[in-house]
Amino acid sequence: MNLEWDVIASKLAWRGRFPVVIDRLRAREDGREMDYTYLKLSGGAVTVLGLDDDNRAICVRQYRHPTGQVMLELPAGHVDRNESPAACAHREFEEETGLCIGDLQDLGSFLPVPALSGFRMHMFIGRNLSQGQAALDESEILEVVRIPIHELRQRILDDQYDHAGMINTVLIAWQRGLLSE
Protein backbone atom coordinates (compact mmCIF):
# COMPACT_ATOMS: atom_id res chain seq x y z
CA MET A 1 0.00 0.00 0.00
CA ASN A 2 1.35 3.41 -0.96
CA LEU A 3 0.60 5.88 1.86
CA GLU A 4 2.14 8.98 0.25
CA TRP A 5 0.34 11.93 -1.32
CA ASP A 6 1.61 14.29 -4.05
CA VAL A 7 1.10 18.05 -4.08
CA ILE A 8 -0.63 19.00 -7.32
CA ALA A 9 -1.28 22.65 -6.43
CA SER A 10 -0.35 24.97 -3.59
CA LYS A 11 -1.43 28.46 -2.57
CA LEU A 12 -0.71 30.85 0.24
CA ALA A 13 -4.08 31.39 1.93
CA TRP A 14 -2.95 33.93 4.51
CA ARG A 15 0.29 35.75 5.31
CA GLY A 16 0.78 36.86 8.88
CA ARG A 17 2.78 35.84 11.93
CA PHE A 18 2.34 32.25 10.75
CA PRO A 19 1.63 31.84 7.00
CA VAL A 20 -1.23 29.46 6.17
CA VAL A 21 -0.91 27.29 3.05
CA ILE A 22 -3.51 25.16 1.28
CA ASP A 23 -2.12 22.28 -0.78
CA ARG A 24 -4.22 20.23 -3.18
CA LEU A 25 -3.08 16.63 -2.65
CA ARG A 26 -3.53 13.46 -4.70
CA ALA A 27 -3.18 10.02 -3.08
CA ARG A 28 -0.68 7.76 -4.85
CA GLU A 29 -2.66 4.73 -3.73
CA ASP A 30 -5.98 5.49 -5.43
CA GLY A 31 -5.86 8.98 -6.97
CA ARG A 32 -8.33 10.63 -4.61
CA GLU A 33 -7.80 14.35 -4.00
CA MET A 34 -8.19 16.63 -1.02
CA ASP A 35 -7.23 20.09 0.23
CA TYR A 36 -4.81 20.17 3.18
CA THR A 37 -4.33 23.33 5.24
CA TYR A 38 -1.23 23.80 7.37
CA LEU A 39 1.12 26.39 8.84
CA LYS A 40 4.22 27.07 6.74
CA LEU A 41 6.79 27.69 9.45
CA SER A 42 10.45 27.79 8.56
CA GLY A 43 13.61 27.49 10.59
CA GLY A 44 12.14 25.67 13.55
CA ALA A 45 12.56 26.70 17.16
CA VAL A 46 14.53 25.90 20.28
CA THR A 47 13.70 25.25 23.89
CA VAL A 48 16.40 25.45 26.55
CA LEU A 49 16.56 23.82 29.98
CA GLY A 50 19.01 26.12 31.75
CA LEU A 51 20.21 24.98 35.18
CA ASP A 52 21.81 27.30 37.73
CA ASP A 53 24.48 26.30 40.29
CA ASP A 54 21.73 25.33 42.78
CA ASN A 55 20.25 22.88 40.25
CA ARG A 56 17.21 25.06 39.60
CA ALA A 57 15.60 25.24 36.17
CA ILE A 58 15.35 28.73 34.71
CA CYS A 59 11.76 29.00 33.47
CA VAL A 60 9.55 31.78 32.18
CA ARG A 61 5.89 32.48 32.75
CA GLN A 62 4.02 34.22 29.97
CA TYR A 63 0.55 34.62 28.52
CA ARG A 64 -0.29 32.41 25.55
CA HIS A 65 -3.30 33.78 23.72
CA PRO A 66 -4.48 30.57 21.97
CA THR A 67 -4.85 28.89 25.39
CA GLY A 68 -6.02 32.01 27.26
CA GLN A 69 -3.55 31.09 30.01
CA VAL A 70 -0.32 32.20 31.60
CA MET A 71 1.94 29.19 31.09
CA LEU A 72 5.18 28.04 32.65
CA GLU A 73 7.72 27.26 29.93
CA LEU A 74 11.40 26.88 29.30
CA PRO A 75 12.98 29.80 27.44
CA ALA A 76 12.35 29.24 23.75
CA GLY A 77 12.18 30.96 20.41
CA HIS A 78 12.31 30.74 16.64
CA VAL A 79 15.52 30.00 14.76
CA ASP A 80 16.34 32.95 12.49
CA ARG A 81 17.31 32.51 8.85
CA ASN A 82 20.99 31.43 8.56
CA GLU A 83 21.16 30.75 12.33
CA SER A 84 22.00 27.36 13.80
CA PRO A 85 19.73 25.91 16.50
CA ALA A 86 22.63 26.09 19.00
CA ALA A 87 23.25 29.78 18.26
CA CYS A 88 19.52 30.40 18.61
CA ALA A 89 19.48 28.60 21.98
CA HIS A 90 22.23 30.88 23.29
CA ARG A 91 20.52 34.01 21.91
CA GLU A 92 16.96 33.22 23.04
CA PHE A 93 18.03 32.13 26.52
CA GLU A 94 19.90 35.38 27.11
CA GLU A 95 17.17 37.55 25.56
CA GLU A 96 14.46 36.02 27.74
CA THR A 97 16.34 35.51 31.02
CA GLY A 98 19.27 37.94 31.02
CA LEU A 99 21.61 34.96 31.54
CA CYS A 100 24.31 33.50 29.29
CA ILE A 101 24.92 29.77 28.90
CA GLY A 102 28.49 28.55 29.33
CA ASP A 103 27.97 24.88 28.39
CA LEU A 104 25.23 23.88 25.95
CA GLN A 105 24.29 20.29 25.10
CA ASP A 106 21.99 19.24 22.26
CA LEU A 107 19.21 16.83 23.30
CA GLY A 108 17.72 16.25 19.85
CA SER A 109 14.52 17.53 18.28
CA PHE A 110 10.89 16.63 17.65
CA LEU A 111 7.88 17.69 15.56
CA PRO A 112 5.33 19.17 18.03
CA VAL A 113 2.24 18.88 15.79
CA PRO A 114 3.12 17.15 12.49
CA ALA A 115 -0.48 17.26 11.22
CA LEU A 116 -0.40 21.08 11.46
CA SER A 117 3.20 21.93 10.53
CA GLY A 118 6.62 20.50 9.65
CA PHE A 119 8.04 22.84 12.29
CA ARG A 120 10.88 21.20 14.33
CA MET A 121 11.59 21.97 18.01
CA HIS A 122 15.27 21.59 19.01
CA MET A 123 15.94 20.81 22.69
CA PHE A 124 19.00 21.86 24.67
CA ILE A 125 20.29 21.76 28.24
CA GLY A 126 22.54 24.58 29.41
CA ARG A 127 24.80 24.95 32.44
CA ASN A 128 27.47 27.30 33.82
CA LEU A 129 25.26 30.35 33.59
CA SER A 130 26.56 33.90 33.89
CA GLN A 131 24.96 37.33 33.90
CA GLY A 132 24.01 38.65 30.46
CA GLN A 133 21.53 41.21 29.13
CA ALA A 134 17.83 40.55 28.64
CA ALA A 135 16.31 41.89 25.42
CA LEU A 136 12.65 40.94 25.17
CA ASP A 137 10.77 41.11 21.88
CA GLU A 138 8.09 43.79 21.63
CA SER A 139 5.40 41.11 22.02
CA GLU A 140 6.92 39.56 25.15
CA ILE A 141 5.98 40.26 28.75
CA LEU A 142 7.33 37.50 30.94
CA GLU A 143 8.47 36.60 34.41
CA VAL A 144 11.63 34.56 35.01
CA VAL A 145 11.26 31.93 37.73
CA ARG A 146 13.67 29.35 39.14
CA ILE A 147 12.32 25.96 40.13
CA PRO A 148 14.37 23.11 41.65
CA ILE A 149 14.73 20.58 38.85
CA HIS A 150 13.41 17.67 40.92
CA GLU A 151 10.24 19.68 41.70
CA LEU A 152 9.78 20.62 38.03
CA ARG A 153 10.21 17.01 36.94
CA GLN A 154 7.72 15.79 39.55
CA ARG A 155 5.14 18.44 38.54
CA ILE A 156 5.52 17.28 34.93
CA LEU A 157 4.98 13.66 35.99
CA ASP A 158 1.94 14.79 38.02
CA ASP A 159 0.46 16.31 34.81
CA GLN A 160 0.60 19.92 36.06
CA TYR A 161 2.06 21.39 32.85
CA ASP A 162 0.91 21.40 29.23
CA HIS A 163 3.89 22.79 27.32
CA ALA A 164 5.27 19.98 25.12
CA GLY A 165 8.68 21.59 24.68
CA MET A 166 9.25 21.76 28.42
CA ILE A 167 7.86 18.29 29.10
CA ASN A 168 9.96 16.62 26.39
CA THR A 169 13.16 18.47 27.24
CA VAL A 170 13.02 17.82 30.99
CA LEU A 171 12.04 14.16 30.64
CA ILE A 172 14.66 13.43 27.98
CA ALA A 173 17.37 15.11 30.07
CA TRP A 174 16.22 13.08 33.09
CA GLN A 175 16.09 9.80 31.14
CA ARG A 176 19.63 10.37 29.85
CA GLY A 177 20.91 10.87 33.41
CA LEU A 178 21.72 14.56 32.88
CA LEU A 179 19.73 15.81 35.91
CA SER A 180 20.83 15.28 39.47
CA GLU A 181 18.57 15.44 42.48
The 8 nearest C-alpha neighbors of each residue, nearest first, counted from 0:
[[1, 2, 28, 27, 3, 29, 26, 4],
 [0, 2, 28, 3, 27, 26, 4, 29],
 [3, 1, 0, 28, 4, 27, 26, 29],
 [4, 2, 1, 27, 26, 5, 28, 25],
 [3, 5, 26, 25, 27, 24, 6, 2],
 [6, 4, 25, 24, 7, 26, 3, 27],
 [5, 7, 24, 8, 23, 22, 25, 4],
 [6, 8, 23, 24, 5, 25, 9, 22],
 [9, 7, 23, 6, 22, 10, 24, 21],
 [8, 10, 22, 21, 23, 11, 7, 20],
 [11, 9, 21, 20, 12, 22, 8, 23],
 [10, 12, 20, 13, 19, 21, 9, 14],
 [13, 11, 20, 19, 10, 21, 14, 18],
 [12, 14, 19, 18, 11, 15, 20, 17],
 [15, 13, 18, 19, 17, 12, 16, 11],
 [14, 16, 17, 18, 13, 19, 12, 38],
 [15, 17, 18, 14, 40, 19, 13, 38],
 [16, 18, 15, 38, 19, 40, 14, 39],
 [19, 17, 14, 15, 39, 13, 38, 16],
 [20, 18, 38, 13, 12, 37, 39, 11],
 [21, 19, 11, 12, 37, 36, 10, 38],
 [20, 22, 36, 10, 35, 9, 12, 34],
 [23, 21, 9, 35, 34, 8, 24, 6],
 [22, 24, 34, 8, 7, 33, 6, 9],
 [25, 23, 6, 33, 32, 5, 7, 4],
 [24, 26, 32, 5, 4, 30, 31, 27],
 [27, 25, 4, 30, 28, 31, 29, 3],
 [28, 26, 4, 30, 29, 3, 1, 25],
 [27, 29, 1, 26, 30, 2, 0, 3],
 [28, 30, 31, 27, 26, 25, 1, 32],
 [31, 29, 26, 25, 27, 28, 32, 4],
 [30, 32, 26, 25, 29, 33, 27, 24],
 [33, 31, 25, 24, 26, 30, 23, 34],
 [32, 34, 24, 23, 35, 25, 31, 22],
 [33, 35, 23, 22, 24, 21, 36, 32],
 [36, 34, 22, 21, 23, 33, 37, 24],
 [37, 35, 21, 20, 22, 34, 19, 38],
 [36, 38, 115, 20, 116, 19, 39, 35],
 [37, 39, 19, 116, 18, 40, 115, 20],
 [40, 38, 18, 19, 20, 37, 116, 41],
 [41, 39, 118, 38, 17, 116, 42, 43],
 [42, 40, 43, 39, 118, 117, 78, 80],
 [41, 43, 78, 79, 80, 44, 40, 77],
 [44, 42, 119, 118, 78, 41, 120, 77],
 [45, 43, 77, 120, 78, 76, 121, 119],
 [46, 44, 121, 75, 120, 76, 122, 88],
 [45, 47, 75, 122, 74, 73, 164, 121],
 [48, 46, 123, 74, 124, 49, 73, 122],
 [47, 49, 124, 73, 125, 123, 56, 50],
 [48, 50, 125, 57, 56, 124, 47, 126],
 [51, 49, 56, 55, 126, 54, 57, 125],
 [50, 52, 54, 53, 55, 128, 126, 49],
 [51, 53, 54, 50, 127, 55, 128, 126],
 [54, 52, 51, 55, 50, 147, 56, 148],
 [55, 53, 51, 52, 50, 147, 148, 56],
 [56, 54, 147, 146, 148, 50, 51, 53],
 [57, 55, 50, 146, 145, 148, 49, 147],
 [56, 58, 145, 49, 144, 50, 55, 146],
 [59, 57, 73, 144, 72, 143, 145, 56],
 [60, 58, 143, 72, 142, 71, 144, 73],
 [59, 61, 71, 142, 70, 141, 72, 69],
 [62, 60, 141, 69, 70, 63, 59, 140],
 [61, 63, 69, 68, 70, 64, 60, 67],
 [64, 62, 68, 66, 65, 67, 69, 61],
 [63, 65, 67, 66, 62, 68, 69, 61],
 [66, 64, 67, 63, 68, 62, 69, 70],
 [67, 65, 68, 64, 63, 69, 62, 70],
 [68, 66, 64, 65, 63, 69, 62, 70],
 [69, 67, 66, 62, 63, 70, 64, 65],
 [68, 70, 62, 61, 63, 60, 71, 67],
 [71, 69, 60, 61, 68, 62, 72, 63],
 [70, 72, 60, 59, 58, 61, 69, 73],
 [73, 71, 59, 58, 165, 70, 60, 74],
 [72, 74, 58, 165, 47, 59, 48, 46],
 [75, 73, 47, 92, 46, 59, 58, 72],
 [76, 74, 46, 45, 73, 91, 47, 92],
 [75, 77, 44, 45, 91, 78, 46, 74],
 [76, 78, 44, 43, 79, 45, 42, 75],
 [77, 79, 44, 42, 87, 43, 84, 82],
 [80, 78, 82, 77, 81, 42, 87, 83],
 [79, 81, 82, 42, 78, 41, 83, 77],
 [82, 80, 79, 83, 78, 42, 84, 86],
 [83, 81, 79, 80, 78, 86, 87, 84],
 [82, 84, 86, 85, 87, 81, 78, 79],
 [83, 85, 87, 86, 88, 78, 45, 82],
 [86, 84, 88, 87, 83, 89, 105, 103],
 [87, 85, 83, 89, 88, 84, 90, 82],
 [86, 88, 84, 90, 85, 89, 78, 91],
 [89, 87, 85, 91, 86, 90, 45, 92],
 [88, 90, 86, 87, 92, 91, 100, 93],
 [91, 89, 87, 93, 88, 92, 94, 86],
 [92, 90, 94, 88, 93, 89, 87, 76],
 [93, 91, 95, 89, 90, 94, 74, 96],
 [92, 94, 97, 98, 99, 96, 90, 91],
 [95, 93, 133, 134, 91, 92, 135, 97],
 [94, 96, 92, 93, 133, 135, 91, 97],
 [97, 95, 93, 98, 133, 92, 94, 143],
 [96, 98, 133, 132, 93, 131, 94, 95],
 [99, 97, 131, 130, 93, 96, 129, 128],
 [100, 98, 129, 93, 131, 128, 130, 101],
 [99, 101, 128, 125, 102, 126, 127, 89],
 [100, 102, 127, 128, 126, 99, 103, 125],
 [103, 101, 126, 125, 100, 127, 104, 128],
 [102, 104, 125, 124, 126, 100, 101, 123],
 [105, 103, 124, 123, 125, 106, 102, 85],
 [104, 106, 123, 107, 122, 124, 103, 85],
 [107, 105, 122, 123, 104, 108, 124, 172],
 [108, 106, 122, 105, 121, 109, 123, 120],
 [107, 109, 121, 120, 122, 119, 106, 110],
 [108, 110, 120, 119, 111, 121, 107, 122],
 [109, 111, 119, 113, 112, 118, 120, 117],
 [112, 110, 109, 113, 120, 119, 163, 118],
 [111, 113, 115, 114, 110, 116, 117, 118],
 [114, 112, 116, 115, 117, 110, 111, 118],
 [113, 115, 112, 116, 37, 117, 111, 36],
 [116, 114, 37, 113, 112, 38, 117, 36],
 [117, 115, 113, 38, 118, 37, 114, 112],
 [118, 116, 113, 119, 110, 40, 115, 39],
 [117, 119, 43, 116, 40, 110, 41, 120],
 [120, 118, 43, 110, 109, 117, 44, 121],
 [119, 121, 44, 108, 109, 45, 43, 110],
 [122, 120, 108, 45, 107, 44, 46, 119],
 [123, 121, 46, 106, 107, 108, 45, 168],
 [122, 124, 105, 47, 106, 104, 48, 46],
 [123, 125, 48, 104, 47, 49, 103, 105],
 [126, 124, 103, 49, 102, 100, 48, 50],
 [125, 127, 102, 50, 128, 49, 100, 101],
 [128, 126, 101, 102, 100, 129, 51, 125],
 [127, 129, 100, 99, 126, 101, 51, 98],
 [130, 128, 99, 98, 131, 127, 100, 101],
 [129, 131, 98, 99, 97, 128, 132, 93],
 [130, 132, 98, 97, 99, 93, 129, 133],
 [133, 131, 97, 93, 134, 98, 94, 130],
 [132, 134, 97, 94, 95, 96, 93, 135],
 [135, 133, 94, 132, 95, 136, 97, 93],
 [136, 134, 94, 95, 139, 133, 137, 140],
 [135, 137, 139, 138, 134, 94, 140, 95],
 [136, 138, 139, 135, 140, 134, 141, 94],
 [137, 139, 136, 140, 135, 141, 62, 61],
 [140, 138, 136, 137, 135, 141, 61, 95],
 [141, 139, 61, 138, 142, 135, 62, 137],
 [140, 142, 61, 60, 139, 59, 143, 62],
 [141, 143, 60, 59, 144, 61, 140, 58],
 [144, 142, 59, 58, 96, 60, 141, 57],
 [145, 143, 58, 59, 57, 142, 146, 60],
 [146, 144, 57, 56, 55, 58, 147, 143],
 [145, 147, 55, 56, 148, 151, 144, 150],
 [148, 146, 55, 150, 149, 56, 54, 151],
 [147, 149, 151, 55, 150, 56, 146, 152],
 [148, 150, 152, 151, 147, 180, 153, 179],
 [151, 149, 153, 147, 148, 152, 154, 146],
 [152, 150, 148, 154, 153, 149, 155, 146],
 [151, 153, 155, 149, 150, 154, 148, 156],
 [152, 154, 156, 150, 155, 151, 157, 149],
 [155, 153, 157, 151, 159, 156, 152, 150],
 [154, 156, 152, 158, 153, 157, 159, 160],
 [155, 157, 153, 158, 154, 152, 159, 151],
 [156, 158, 154, 155, 159, 153, 160, 152],
 [159, 157, 155, 156, 160, 154, 161, 153],
 [160, 158, 154, 157, 155, 161, 156, 153],
 [161, 159, 158, 155, 162, 154, 71, 166],
 [160, 162, 163, 159, 158, 166, 70, 165],
 [161, 163, 165, 164, 160, 166, 72, 71],
 [164, 162, 166, 165, 167, 161, 111, 168],
 [165, 163, 167, 166, 162, 168, 46, 120],
 [164, 166, 168, 163, 167, 162, 73, 72],
 [165, 167, 163, 169, 164, 168, 170, 162],
 [168, 166, 170, 164, 165, 169, 171, 163],
 [167, 169, 165, 171, 170, 166, 122, 164],
 [170, 168, 172, 166, 171, 167, 165, 173],
 [169, 171, 173, 167, 172, 168, 174, 166],
 [170, 172, 174, 168, 173, 169, 167, 175],
 [173, 171, 177, 169, 175, 170, 174, 168],
 [172, 174, 170, 176, 178, 171, 175, 177],
 [175, 173, 171, 176, 172, 170, 177, 178],
 [174, 176, 172, 173, 177, 171, 178, 170],
 [177, 175, 173, 174, 178, 172, 179, 171],
 [176, 178, 172, 175, 173, 179, 174, 171],
 [179, 177, 173, 176, 172, 180, 148, 175],
 [180, 178, 177, 176, 54, 149, 148, 173],
 [179, 149, 178, 148, 54, 147, 150, 173]]
